[in-house]
Amino acid sequence: MSVRALVLIGVVAAGILALDQVAKYLVVAGLEEGEVVPVLGELFQLHFVKNSGAAFSLASGFTWVLSIVAVGVIVAIIVFARRIKSTAWAWMLGLLLGGALGNVTDRLFREPGFARGHVVDFLQIWGFPAIFNIADVAICTAMGLFLLLTLRGVHLDGSKASETIERIPTPPAGE
């Protein structure tokens, strides 16, 4: 177990959760649901919506199931985190944990009620088919980092797969 990696996971997760919840608070306090505020014209806008489903509003009406799954993911990350020794993997888990906590906080504590709450989404990019939030950005960034680390063969302890593969000895010439 790496204390440094655990601290990094906690700091990143807490930072994402705080940034996400403060941004959602400001959106709810300052905008009406459905309101659109151009930031960079149509390229980037704040567009306040409430989402009872998952990404792209999938599974709307199953918020309680999504709440249970999210809590399960959070518990799994916390249990799994003890195995992490790599800084890159710690960043990945911190981003994932912070994003999951941000959205599950909405599902558990926002209207219409406990474990049925709607997630506050407010970021809209021209041409992208969904409105999202900071927690979603953290989760997607974590998944990109997960793919990158996996494709590069980086293990949880930071070593690379190529460093741990035993080479098959080449038979001497002439045999």
Protein Blocks (a to p, Z undefined) as FASTA:
>chain_A
ZZklmmmmmmmmmmmmmmmmmmmmmmmmmpcehiacdfkljlbccdddddfbdehhiaih
ilmmmmmmmmmmmmmmmmmmmmpcbfklmmmmmmmmmmmmmmmmmmmmmcfbehiaccdd
fbdcehiabdcdfklmmmmmmmmmmmmmmmnopafkopafklmpccdddddehZZ
